[in-house]
């Protein structure tokens, strides 16, 4: 997942889905809050586009218990021991 600093401006703007009344084609556009809505369909250039309601997603970060540096190191050592043991048994088969 990209950090806020790595995102481009395009990824920070809302993405809207549009549908054309004339040709019934759908497309997505990145638009800023103050940007005007499209006045005509980019496909047939005749129909009037309208926004299609879309679902939105909220992301919730799991709150992890804070560990000391020592606890983190011990956890990683134990995890790597298990991995090495598994690799050793697979290599001796």
QUICOR-V76544 format. One record per residue. N is the residue number from 1. RES is the residue in one small letter. SS is DSSP state (helix for helix, strand for strand, loop for the rest). OMEGA is omega in whole degrees, -180 to 180 (none if undefined). BURIAL is 1 if it has 9 or more other ideal C-beta (glycine too) atoms within 8 Angstrom, else 0. Layout:
BEGIN
[[N & RES & SS & OMEGA & BURIAL] [N & RES & SS & OMEGA & BURIAL]]
END
This chain:
BEGIN
[[1 & x & loop & -179 & 0] [2 & x & loop & 174 & 0] [3 & x & loop & -180 & 0] [4 & x & helix & -178 & 0] [5 & x & helix & -178 & 0] [6 & x & helix & -178 & 0] [7 & x & loop & 174 & 1] [8 & x & loop & 180 & 0] [9 & x & helix & -179 & 0] [10 & x & helix & -177 & 0] [11 & x & helix & 179 & 0] [12 & x & helix & -180 & 0] [13 & x & loop & 177 & 1] [14 & x & strand & 178 & 0] [15 & x & strand & -177 & 0] [16 & x & strand & 177 & 1] [17 & x & strand & 180 & 1] [18 & x & strand & 178 & 1] [19 & x & strand & 180 & 1] [20 & x & strand & 178 & 1] [21 & x & loop & -174 & 0] [22 & x & loop & -174 & 1] [23 & x & loop & 178 & 1] [24 & x & loop & 176 & 0] [25 & x & loop & 179 & 1] [26 & x & strand & 177 & 1] [27 & x & strand & 179 & 0] [28 & x & strand & 176 & 0] [29 & x & strand & 172 & 0] [30 & x & strand & 179 & 0] [31 & x & strand & 173 & 1] [32 & x & loop & -178 & 0] [33 & x & loop & -177 & 0] [34 & x & loop & 180 & 0] [35 & x & loop & 178 & 0] [36 & x & loop & 177 & 0] [37 & x & loop & 179 & 0] [38 & x & loop & -178 & 1] [39 & x & loop & 177 & 0] [40 & x & loop & -178 & 1] [41 & x & loop & 178 & 1] [42 & x & loop & -178 & 0] [43 & x & loop & -178 & 0] [44 & x & loop & -180 & 1] [45 & x & loop & 179 & 0] [46 & x & loop & -174 & 0] [47 & x & loop & 177 & 1] [48 & x & loop & 180 & 1] [49 & x & strand & 173 & 1] [50 & x & strand & -179 & 0] [51 & x & strand & 176 & 0] [52 & x & strand & 179 & 0] [53 & x & loop & 180 & 0] [54 & x & loop & 176 & 0] [55 & x & loop & 174 & 0] [56 & x & loop & -175 & 0] [57 & x & loop & 172 & 0] [58 & x & loop & -179 & 0] [59 & x & loop & -180 & 0] [60 & x & loop & 178 & 0] [61 & x & loop & 176 & 0] [62 & x & loop & 179 & 0] [63 & x & loop & -180 & 0] [64 & x & loop & 178 & 0] [65 & x & loop & -180 & 0] [66 & x & loop & 180 & 0] [67 & x & loop & 175 & 0] [68 & x & loop & 178 & 0] [69 & x & helix & -180 & 0] [70 & x & helix & -180 & 0] [71 & x & helix & 177 & 0] [72 & x & helix & 180 & 1] [73 & x & helix & -180 & 0] [74 & x & helix & 179 & 0] [75 & x & helix & -180 & 1] [76 & x & helix & 177 & 0] [77 & x & helix & -180 & 0] [78 & x & helix & 179 & 0] [79 & x & helix & 180 & 0] [80 & x & helix & 176 & 0] [81 & x & helix & 179 & 0] [82 & x & helix & -180 & 0] [83 & x & helix & 180 & 0] [84 & x & helix & 179 & 0] [85 & x & helix & 178 & 0] [86 & x & helix & 179 & 0] [87 & x & helix & -180 & 0] [88 & x & helix & 180 & 0] [89 & x & helix & 178 & 0] [90 & x & helix & -179 & 0] [91 & x & helix & -178 & 0] [92 & x & loop & 180 & 0] [93 & x & loop & none & 0]]
END
